[in-house]
């Protein structure tokens, strides 16, 4: 997977499209210094916009002045094609170690993850692999230098992926021997959600990895009753929670372990689990020391960040049945229909044979699925990142059942293994990342070239998303007029004033089926072609769709 780490990064290779063939801007033309100061000093969360757009009830002018154009171009110098990656570097940028300010103001991602990425960058700087400086002019004029930050941070995910495979192997071996361990690893390595997770700067895979190791620790404690196993449980679960809020799913290990205890060790179980719980809380506070401080002393940033997160999920909780259906769809996309069916069957059979141990091992996955069902209604495919842990556990059960079949009947086992792997759509995801990392025809770049050649400079281009590398192809933002269309038709709409072109990034044309603007436009072109296998969980080589106005 290492050669694919360079996918979707900011690069000077796109300068000809971004600046219309003119020389790239000098650093002072981006007006960055005032905004950097605002980012450092403002009390809002690191994942909130510095200059949010006004209410989306009308067509918004995006390139009204030089400041607006500069803000757009800055995104193409700093952001990757994964929309959530940049917030990690924003959180690091706003900290000020000289003032002992280590508050990243990013609370759904824990300090355990932000500090880990910071340490990785510091280590890479010592080795001369990256240049870390407060002089943003360097990165504005040399975006490839900032791209190295992403590569270093993605290496952290890649290493956690390797540790995850080791934990999966160990857990499956515990259930069914060496063959089960290797087959479980194979299923995980081919799962689209895992492939995506090891190539992104996000804490969900590292957290899931630690929860797997915590699961092994609690199983060891259940089997042997050793205090050191309880200590491992507390440390691993605490850091999993310290990495990202969803790591709280590790708390499900405690009731499962208490229910699965042996009767003659009740007092010992209570003592060990209390030690583990205390360590979990302590590790979370050590990796997130600013949480209690901010709650007591400066609540504005904490409330801003929490509000930004809860706003995204408030309506989903009321639609939990639809959320459960969506979670089922995303599980199929995450690991293939064959993997999910065999995994569920294997889990049921394991529970019949080893009820207590299976309950303990599956507890965190069940808790995660329940939470995702509450929040998943209407979510896009990238929401599958929250399903990494259930997918890992289902792959363990899948590997166990495939190994059991292969031992009884080799031919039947081989057929089942091939059937599981064929439904995973692994090649589509590897192809998307490979194209984005190395090929010159990546969807957004190809769309940018087409628009530069075919669309007259005087024509207005309409967008459905704010311009950023993940949402809009590189355009000549120094000259072109861009407008943002609202979600609902404006009351005073004059169809003749609509932009001549409409460009957006989506998994397909059906994403906006029934939108108010559909009757005014016709499909012009799609990058990549419709025949290209889709990989909706990842942002690599995401389809770009171009419409032209007809009325």
Number of C-alpha atoms within 10 A of each C-alpha: 11 11 10 18 23 19 27 25 25 25 17 17 12 18 19 17 19 24 18 17 11 12 10 16 16 11 17 12 13 19 15 17 14 8 13 15 11 12 20 17 11 13 17 21 25 26 20 15 10 14 9 7 12 8 9 13 13 17 20 18 15 20 19 12 10 15 14 17 21 19 18 20 25 18 17 26 25 23 25 22 24 20 13 14 17 18 21 24 20 19 25 19 16 21 17 13 9 7 7 8 11 19 22 27 26 25 27 16 24 25 29 23 26 28 19 16 25 19 13 17 22 16 14 18 16 12 10 10 15 19 18 18 10 9 9 15 16 17 21 26 17 17 21 18 21 23 22 20 23 28 22 22 25 23 19 21 23 23 12 21 23 15 17 26 22 17 24 30 24 22 25 26 20 15 19 19 16 16 19 28 26 22 25 31 25 19 27 29 20 21 26 28 32 24 22 22 24 26 25 25 26 25 29 25 29 25 31 31 26 26 30 29 23 28 26 22 21 29 25 17 23 22 13 10 18 14 17 14 22 27 23 22 32 29 21 26 32 32 31 34 31 31 31 25 16 19 26 21 23 29 19 18 25 20 13 20 24 15 13 18 21 15 9 8 12 12 9 15 23 15 14 22 24 16 16 26 21 14 22 27 17 18 22 22 19 15 21 25 15 21 20 12 12 16 13 9 10 14 15 15 21 20 17 19 20 15 13 15 15 10 10 11 15 13 15 20 17 13 16 19 15 18 23 20 15 23 27 17 15 24 22 20 22 30 30 24 20 20 30 24 16 22 27 18 16 22 23 15 16 20 15 11 11 12 14 19 20 21 19 25 23 21 22 27 25 17 18 21 22 16 18 22 22 21 25 29 22 15 16 15 21 17 17 28 21 20 23 26 26 20 27 29 26 27 31 33 32 30 33 32 28 26 27 18 18 19 13 10 11 13 12 13 18 15 13 20 24 11 15 22 19 16 17 24 19 20 13 16 26 19 17 25 28 20 19 26 19 14 12 11 15 24 25 29 23 18 24 20 18 15 21 18 9 8 13 10 15 10 13 18 23 25 24 17 16 17 23 21 24 25 23 23 26 26 26 22 21 19 15 17 19 24 23 21 23 18 15 12 14 14 8 7 11 8 11 10 9 20 21 19 21 25 23 20 24 17 17 16 15 9 11 13 10 9 12 13 19 13 11 15 18 16 14 13 16 19 21 20 12 11 6 12 14 19 27 24 23 24 27 26 28 26 27 27 24 24 20 18 19 11 11
